[in-house]
Amino acid sequence: MLMFLLAAPTLVLAKGVVLNFTEVDISTMVKFISDLTGKNFIMDDRVKGKISVFSPAKLTNEEAYNVFTSVLELKGFTVVSAGKVLKIVPTASAKQSGMRVLAEGERSVVNDTYQARVIPLAHVAPQDAVTFLQPLISKDGQISAFGAANMILVVDSALNMQKILGILKHVDTSQVREGACQCTGLSSRSRAKAG
């Protein structure tokens, strides 16, 4: 009887939804989010467990979906896009789930769903980028260098991907090299005048 009471844990309001789930099966929340957003989900057999979510503030459908992906991430699961469906899989197997690779400049939602992105580098060597970004990659994420093409491949949550792209935006610039060259150039001129 307690499970029946928990099966209807939300209030749909005119301008938003309030999420209140107490120890419900993940599949119950998946069904609710599917009905709310119109998204199609496929759940891996390993996706099991109970969750609790308390959100007294009204959320948009998109915000409710982002809360959902965060709850999944806390339980060790993620959402991977596969065409017209979204697969819910253990985070550890997200890399092998056939996710679409996002192209340069392509925007995506920013939540805890996993994605793959090939990132071209202009001024930083790919192996150097891998070295300084590796500590930021999630436990189940991955980063690889493609030296000849001067690119890196990152598989991680969309939230973490935004952080990585933000860091690269500041680090992979010509200003750093130009500044180093200008300093070197000034030093050479100063030495020439002194000599």
CYANA upper distance limits for C-alpha pairs under 8 A (distance plus 0.5 A):
  1 MET  CA      5 LEU  CA      7.16
  2 LEU  CA      6 LEU  CA      6.92
  3 MET  CA      7 ALA  CA      6.67
  3 MET  CA     24 VAL  CA      8.11
  4 PHE  CA      8 ALA  CA      8.00
  5 LEU  CA      9 PRO  CA      8.13
  6 LEU  CA     21 PHE  CA      7.42
  6 LEU  CA     22 THR  CA      7.14
  6 LEU  CA     23 GLU  CA      8.41
  6 LEU  CA     24 VAL  CA      7.10
  7 ALA  CA     24 VAL  CA      7.80
  7 ALA  CA     28 THR  CA      7.46
  9 PRO  CA     19 LEU  CA      7.43
  9 PRO  CA     20 ASN  CA      5.67
  9 PRO  CA     21 PHE  CA      5.79
  9 PRO  CA     22 THR  CA      8.20
 10 THR  CA     17 VAL  CA      7.75
 10 THR  CA     18 VAL  CA      6.28
 10 THR  CA     19 LEU  CA      5.60
 10 THR  CA     20 ASN  CA      5.98
 10 THR  CA     21 PHE  CA      7.86
 11 LEU  CA     17 VAL  CA      6.42
 11 LEU  CA     18 VAL  CA      5.89
 11 LEU  CA     19 LEU  CA      7.58
 12 VAL  CA     16 GLY  CA      6.98
 12 VAL  CA     17 VAL  CA      5.09
 12 VAL  CA     18 VAL  CA      7.07
 13 LEU  CA     17 VAL  CA      5.90
 13 LEU  CA     18 VAL  CA      8.05
 13 LEU  CA     58 LYS  CA      8.28
 15 LYS  CA     58 LYS  CA      7.94
 15 LYS  CA     60 THR  CA      7.84
 16 GLY  CA     58 LYS  CA      5.49
 16 GLY  CA     59 LEU  CA      5.42
 16 GLY  CA     60 THR  CA      5.36
 16 GLY  CA     61 ASN  CA      7.50
 17 VAL  CA     58 LYS  CA      5.64
 17 VAL  CA     59 LEU  CA      5.59
 17 VAL  CA     60 THR  CA      6.88
 17 VAL  CA     61 ASN  CA      7.68
 17 VAL  CA     64 ALA  CA      7.98
 18 VAL  CA     55 SER  CA      6.31
 18 VAL  CA     56 PRO  CA      6.32
 18 VAL  CA     57 ALA  CA      6.68
 18 VAL  CA     58 LYS  CA      5.57
 18 VAL  CA     59 LEU  CA      6.74
 19 LEU  CA     53 VAL  CA      6.99
 19 LEU  CA     54 PHE  CA      6.45
 19 LEU  CA     55 SER  CA      5.54
 19 LEU  CA     56 PRO  CA      7.53
 19 LEU  CA     64 ALA  CA      8.02
 20 ASN  CA     52 SER  CA      7.96
 20 ASN  CA     53 VAL  CA      5.95
 20 ASN  CA     54 PHE  CA      5.16
 20 ASN  CA     55 SER  CA      6.55
 20 ASN  CA     56 PRO  CA      8.05
 21 PHE  CA     29 MET  CA      8.42
 21 PHE  CA     51 ILE  CA      7.57
 21 PHE  CA     52 SER  CA      5.40
 21 PHE  CA     53 VAL  CA      5.39
 21 PHE  CA     54 PHE  CA      6.94
 22 THR  CA     51 ILE  CA      7.16
 22 THR  CA     52 SER  CA      4.93
 22 THR  CA     53 VAL  CA      7.05
 22 THR  CA     54 PHE  CA      8.42
 23 GLU  CA     50 LYS  CA      5.54
 23 GLU  CA     51 ILE  CA      5.35
 23 GLU  CA     52 SER  CA      5.48
 24 VAL  CA     28 THR  CA      7.00
 24 VAL  CA     29 MET  CA      7.95
 24 VAL  CA     50 LYS  CA      5.54
 24 VAL  CA     51 ILE  CA      5.96
 24 VAL  CA     52 SER  CA      7.20
 25 ASP  CA     29 MET  CA      7.57
 25 ASP  CA     48 LYS  CA      7.68
 25 ASP  CA     49 GLY  CA      6.24
 25 ASP  CA     50 LYS  CA      4.96
 25 ASP  CA     51 ILE  CA      6.89
 26 ILE  CA     30 VAL  CA      6.70
 26 ILE  CA     47 VAL  CA      8.13
 26 ILE  CA     48 LYS  CA      6.82
 26 ILE  CA     49 GLY  CA      6.42
 26 ILE  CA     50 LYS  CA      6.23
 26 ILE  CA     51 ILE  CA      6.74
 27 SER  CA     31 LYS  CA      6.64
 27 SER  CA     48 LYS  CA      8.23
 28 THR  CA     32 PHE  CA      6.82
 29 MET  CA     33 ILE  CA      6.58
 29 MET  CA     68 PHE  CA      8.31
 30 VAL  CA     34 SER  CA      6.50
 30 VAL  CA     41 PHE  CA      8.00
 31 LYS  CA     35 ASP  CA      6.70
 32 PHE  CA     36 LEU  CA      6.59
 33 ILE  CA     37 THR  CA      6.39
 33 ILE  CA     38 GLY  CA      8.35
 33 ILE  CA     39 LYS  CA      8.19
 33 ILE  CA     64 ALA  CA      8.14
 33 ILE  CA     65 TYR  CA      7.09
 33 ILE  CA     68 PHE  CA      8.10
 34 SER  CA     38 GLY  CA      5.78
 34 SER  CA     39 LYS  CA      5.52
 34 SER  CA     40 ASN  CA      6.68
 34 SER  CA     41 PHE  CA      7.48
 35 ASP  CA     39 LYS  CA      7.99
 36 LEU  CA     61 ASN  CA      7.15
 37 THR  CA     61 ASN  CA      6.67
 37 THR  CA     62 GLU  CA      8.19
 37 THR  CA     65 TYR  CA      8.06
 39 LYS  CA     85 VAL  CA      7.61
 39 LYS  CA     86 LEU  CA      7.94
 40 ASN  CA     84 LYS  CA      7.56
 40 ASN  CA     85 VAL  CA      5.38
 40 ASN  CA     86 LEU  CA      6.55
 41 PHE  CA     85 VAL  CA      6.07
 41 PHE  CA     86 LEU  CA      5.25
 41 PHE  CA     87 LYS  CA      6.23
 41 PHE  CA     88 ILE  CA      7.48
 42 ILE  CA     85 VAL  CA      7.42
 42 ILE  CA     86 LEU  CA      6.69
 42 ILE  CA     87 LYS  CA      5.30
 42 ILE  CA     88 ILE  CA      6.64
 43 MET  CA     47 VAL  CA      6.97
 43 MET  CA     87 LYS  CA      6.44
 43 MET  CA     88 ILE  CA      5.35
 43 MET  CA     89 VAL  CA      7.16
 44 ASP  CA     87 LYS  CA      7.75
 44 ASP  CA     88 ILE  CA      6.50
 44 ASP  CA     89 VAL  CA      5.84
 44 ASP  CA     90 PRO  CA      8.29
 46 ARG  CA     89 VAL  CA      7.86
 46 ARG  CA     90 PRO  CA      7.54
 47 VAL  CA     77 PHE  CA      7.56
 47 VAL  CA     88 ILE  CA      7.72
 47 VAL  CA     89 VAL  CA      6.97
 47 VAL  CA     90 PRO  CA      7.22
 49 GLY  CA     75 LYS  CA      8.38
 51 ILE  CA     71 VAL  CA      8.00
 53 VAL  CA     71 VAL  CA      8.32
 59 LEU  CA     63 GLU  CA      6.06
 59 LEU  CA     64 ALA  CA      6.31
 60 THR  CA     64 ALA  CA      6.64
 61 ASN  CA     65 TYR  CA      6.67
 62 GLU  CA     66 ASN  CA      6.75
 63 GLU  CA     67 VAL  CA      6.72
 64 ALA  CA     68 PHE  CA      6.69
 65 TYR  CA     69 THR  CA      6.84
 66 ASN  CA     70 SER  CA      6.76
 66 ASN  CA    111 ASN  CA      6.02
 66 ASN  CA    112 ASP  CA      7.74
 67 VAL  CA     71 VAL  CA      6.71
 68 PHE  CA     72 LEU  CA      6.77
 69 THR  CA     73 GLU  CA      6.64
 69 THR  CA     78 THR  CA      7.11
 69 THR  CA     79 VAL  CA      7.48
 69 THR  CA    111 ASN  CA      7.12
 69 THR  CA    112 ASP  CA      5.78
 69 THR  CA    113 THR  CA      6.72
 70 SER  CA     74 LEU  CA      6.79
 70 SER  CA    111 ASN  CA      7.70
 70 SER  CA    112 ASP  CA      6.07
 71 VAL  CA     75 LYS  CA      6.99
 72 LEU  CA     76 GLY  CA      6.82
 72 LEU  CA     77 PHE  CA      5.41
 72 LEU  CA     78 THR  CA      6.29
 73 GLU  CA     77 PHE  CA      5.53
 73 GLU  CA     78 THR  CA      6.10
 73 GLU  CA     91 THR  CA      7.94
 73 GLU  CA    112 ASP  CA      6.93
 76 GLY  CA     90 PRO  CA      6.35
 76 GLY  CA     91 THR  CA      6.10
 76 GLY  CA     92 ALA  CA      8.36
 77 PHE  CA     88 ILE  CA      7.17
 77 PHE  CA     89 VAL  CA      5.99
 77 PHE  CA     90 PRO  CA      4.70
 77 PHE  CA     91 THR  CA      5.19
 78 THR  CA     88 ILE  CA      6.12
 78 THR  CA     89 VAL  CA      6.16
 78 THR  CA     90 PRO  CA      6.70
 78 THR  CA     91 THR  CA      5.79
 78 THR  CA     94 ALA  CA      7.77
 78 THR  CA    112 ASP  CA      7.40
 78 THR  CA    113 THR  CA      5.92
 78 THR  CA    114 TYR  CA      6.92
 79 VAL  CA     86 LEU  CA      6.63
 79 VAL  CA     87 LYS  CA      6.02
 79 VAL  CA     88 ILE  CA      5.10
 79 VAL  CA     89 VAL  CA      6.98
 79 VAL  CA    112 ASP  CA      8.29
 79 VAL  CA    113 THR  CA      5.30
 79 VAL  CA    114 TYR  CA      6.79
 80 VAL  CA     86 LEU  CA      6.09
 80 VAL  CA     87 LYS  CA      5.64
 80 VAL  CA     88 ILE  CA      6.97
 80 VAL  CA     89 VAL  CA      7.97
 80 VAL  CA     94 ALA  CA      7.38
 80 VAL  CA     97 SER  CA      7.66
 80 VAL  CA     99 MET  CA      6.56
 80 VAL  CA    113 THR  CA      6.72
 80 VAL  CA    114 TYR  CA      6.24
 80 VAL  CA    115 GLN  CA      7.44
 81 SER  CA     85 VAL  CA      6.85
 81 SER  CA     86 LEU  CA      5.10
 81 SER  CA     87 LYS  CA      6.77
 81 SER  CA     99 MET  CA      6.39
 81 SER  CA    100 ARG  CA      7.44
 82 ALA  CA     86 LEU  CA      6.18
 82 ALA  CA     87 LYS  CA      7.21
 82 ALA  CA     98 GLY  CA      7.65
 82 ALA  CA     99 MET  CA      6.59
 82 ALA  CA    100 ARG  CA      7.61
 89 VAL  CA     93 SER  CA      7.25
 89 VAL  CA     94 ALA  CA      6.98
 90 PRO  CA     94 ALA  CA      7.11
 91 THR  CA    140 ASP  CA      6.73
 92 ALA  CA    140 ASP  CA      5.63
 93 SER  CA     97 SER  CA      7.10
 94 ALA  CA     99 MET  CA      8.37
 94 ALA  CA    114 TYR  CA      7.39
 94 ALA  CA    140 ASP  CA      8.45
 95 LYS  CA     99 MET  CA      8.05
 95 LYS  CA    141 GLY  CA      7.96
 95 LYS  CA    142 GLN  CA      8.38
 95 LYS  CA    155 VAL  CA      7.23
 99 MET  CA    115 GLN  CA      7.08
 99 MET  CA    116 ALA  CA      7.33
100 ARG  CA    115 GLN  CA      7.68
100 ARG  CA    116 ALA  CA      7.17
101 VAL  CA    115 GLN  CA      7.50
101 VAL  CA    116 ALA  CA      5.31
101 VAL  CA    117 ARG  CA      5.77
101 VAL  CA    118 VAL  CA      7.53
102 LEU  CA    106 GLU  CA      6.65
102 LEU  CA    115 GLN  CA      8.07
102 LEU  CA    116 ALA  CA      6.73
102 LEU  CA    117 ARG  CA      5.36
102 LEU  CA    118 VAL  CA      7.36
103 ALA  CA    117 ARG  CA      7.07
103 ALA  CA    118 VAL  CA      7.04
103 ALA  CA    119 ILE  CA      8.47
104 GLU  CA    117 ARG  CA      8.25
104 GLU  CA    118 VAL  CA      7.47
104 GLU  CA    119 ILE  CA      6.87
104 GLU  CA    120 PRO  CA      7.95
108 SER  CA    158 ALA  CA      8.10
109 VAL  CA    158 ALA  CA      7.48
110 VAL  CA    158 ALA  CA      5.58
110 VAL  CA    159 LEU  CA      5.71
110 VAL  CA    162 GLN  CA      7.89
111 ASN  CA    157 SER  CA      7.60
111 ASN  CA    158 ALA  CA      5.95
111 ASN  CA    159 LEU  CA      5.69
112 ASP  CA    157 SER  CA      5.52
112 ASP  CA    158 ALA  CA      6.23
112 ASP  CA    159 LEU  CA      6.35
113 THR  CA    157 SER  CA      5.73
113 THR  CA    158 ALA  CA      6.31
114 TYR  CA    155 VAL  CA      7.42
114 TYR  CA    156 ASP  CA      5.73
114 TYR  CA    157 SER  CA      4.59
114 TYR  CA    158 ALA  CA      6.32
115 GLN  CA    155 VAL  CA      6.17
115 GLN  CA    156 ASP  CA      6.28
115 GLN  CA    157 SER  CA      6.57
115 GLN  CA    158 ALA  CA      6.66
116 ALA  CA    153 LEU  CA      7.61
116 ALA  CA    154 VAL  CA      6.20
116 ALA  CA    155 VAL  CA      4.81
116 ALA  CA    156 ASP  CA      7.19
117 ARG  CA    153 LEU  CA      6.28
117 ARG  CA    154 VAL  CA      5.90
117 ARG  CA    155 VAL  CA      7.00
118 VAL  CA    151 MET  CA      7.20
118 VAL  CA    152 ILE  CA      6.30
118 VAL  CA    153 LEU  CA      5.00
118 VAL  CA    154 VAL  CA      6.98
119 ILE  CA    151 MET  CA      5.96
119 ILE  CA    152 ILE  CA      5.79
119 ILE  CA    153 LEU  CA      6.73
119 ILE  CA    154 VAL  CA      8.14
120 PRO  CA    149 ALA  CA      8.41
120 PRO  CA    150 ASN  CA      6.63
120 PRO  CA    151 MET  CA      4.76
120 PRO  CA    152 ILE  CA      7.04
121 LEU  CA    125 ALA  CA      7.78
121 LEU  CA    126 PRO  CA      7.52
121 LEU  CA    150 ASN  CA      6.17
121 LEU  CA    151 MET  CA      6.00
121 LEU  CA    152 ILE  CA      8.11
121 LEU  CA    172 ASP  CA      7.17
122 ALA  CA    150 ASN  CA      7.95
122 ALA  CA    172 ASP  CA      6.87
122 ALA  CA    173 THR  CA      7.72
123 HIS  CA    172 ASP  CA      5.83
123 HIS  CA    173 THR  CA      6.49
123 HIS  CA    174 SER  CA      6.76
124 VAL  CA    128 ASP  CA      7.17
124 VAL  CA    129 ALA  CA      6.99
124 VAL  CA    171 VAL  CA      8.23
124 VAL  CA    172 ASP  CA      6.02
124 VAL  CA    173 THR  CA      8.46
125 ALA  CA    129 ALA  CA      6.84
125 ALA  CA    147 GLY  CA      7.72
125 ALA  CA    150 ASN  CA      7.13
126 PRO  CA    130 VAL  CA      6.71
126 PRO  CA    145 ALA  CA      5.65
126 PRO  CA    146 PHE  CA      6.97
126 PRO  CA    147 GLY  CA      6.15
126 PRO  CA    150 ASN  CA      6.22
126 PRO  CA    151 MET  CA      6.35
126 PRO  CA    152 ILE  CA      6.43
127 GLN  CA    131 THR  CA      6.70
127 GLN  CA    145 ALA  CA      6.16
127 GLN  CA    147 GLY  CA      7.52
128 ASP  CA    132 PHE  CA      6.93
129 ALA  CA    133 LEU  CA      6.38
129 ALA  CA    152 ILE  CA      8.31
130 VAL  CA    134 GLN  CA      6.09
130 VAL  CA    143 ILE  CA      6.96
130 VAL  CA    144 SER  CA      7.14
130 VAL  CA    145 ALA  CA      7.00
130 VAL  CA    152 ILE  CA      7.99
133 LEU  CA    137 ILE  CA      7.24
133 LEU  CA    164 ILE  CA      7.76
134 GLN  CA    143 ILE  CA      7.36
136 LEU  CA    160 ASN  CA      8.42
136 LEU  CA    164 ILE  CA      8.13
137 ILE  CA    141 GLY  CA      6.18
137 ILE  CA    142 GLN  CA      7.10
137 ILE  CA    143 ILE  CA      7.82
137 ILE  CA    156 ASP  CA      7.38
137 ILE  CA    160 ASN  CA      7.88
138 SER  CA    142 GLN  CA      8.15
138 SER  CA    156 ASP  CA      6.97
138 SER  CA    157 SER  CA      8.23
138 SER  CA    160 ASN  CA      8.06
140 ASP  CA    156 ASP  CA      7.95
141 GLY  CA    154 VAL  CA      7.99
141 GLY  CA    155 VAL  CA      5.77
141 GLY  CA    156 ASP  CA      5.08
141 GLY  CA    157 SER  CA      8.10
142 GLN  CA    153 LEU  CA      8.39
142 GLN  CA    154 VAL  CA      6.25
142 GLN  CA    155 VAL  CA      5.60
142 GLN  CA    156 ASP  CA      7.16
143 ILE  CA    152 ILE  CA      7.38
143 ILE  CA    153 LEU  CA      6.06
143 ILE  CA    154 VAL  CA      5.02
143 ILE  CA    155 VAL  CA      6.96
144 SER  CA    152 ILE  CA      6.03
144 SER  CA    153 LEU  CA      5.68
144 SER  CA    154 VAL  CA      7.19
145 ALA  CA    150 ASN  CA      8.27
145 ALA  CA    151 MET  CA      6.71
145 ALA  CA    152 ILE  CA      4.99
145 ALA  CA    153 LEU  CA      7.00
146 PHE  CA    150 ASN  CA      6.35
146 PHE  CA    151 MET  CA      5.63
146 PHE  CA    152 ILE  CA      6.18
146 PHE  CA    153 LEU  CA      8.21
147 GLY  CA    151 MET  CA      7.06
154 VAL  CA    161 MET  CA      8.20
156 ASP  CA    160 ASN  CA      6.88
156 ASP  CA    161 MET  CA      6.63
157 SER  CA    161 MET  CA      6.53
158 ALA  CA    162 GLN  CA      6.79
159 LEU  CA    163 LYS  CA      7.22
160 ASN  CA    164 ILE  CA      6.81
161 MET  CA    165 LEU  CA      6.60
162 GLN  CA    166 GLY  CA      6.55
163 LYS  CA    167 ILE  CA      6.80
164 ILE  CA    168 LEU  CA      6.71
165 LEU  CA    169 LYS  CA      6.59
166 GLY  CA    170 HIS  CA      7.23
167 ILE  CA    171 VAL  CA      6.67
168 LEU  CA    172 ASP  CA      5.81
169 LYS  CA    173 THR  CA      7.67
171 VAL  CA    176 VAL  CA      8.29
173 THR  CA    177 ARG  CA      8.16
174 SER  CA    178 GLU  CA      6.45
175 GLN  CA    179 GLY  CA      6.26
176 VAL  CA    180 ALA  CA      6.79
177 ARG  CA    181 CYS  CA      6.61
178 GLU  CA    182 GLN  CA      6.50
179 GLY  CA    183 CYS  CA      6.69
180 ALA  CA    184 THR  CA      6.69
181 CYS  CA    185 GLY  CA      6.43
182 GLN  CA    186 LEU  CA      6.59
183 CYS  CA    187 SER  CA      6.70
184 THR  CA    188 SER  CA      6.79
185 GLY  CA    189 ARG  CA      6.83
186 LEU  CA    190 SER  CA      6.53
187 SER  CA    191 ARG  CA      6.65
188 SER  CA    192 ALA  CA      6.69
189 ARG  CA    193 LYS  CA      6.75
190 SER  CA    194 ALA  CA      6.68
191 ARG  CA    195 GLY  CA      6.53
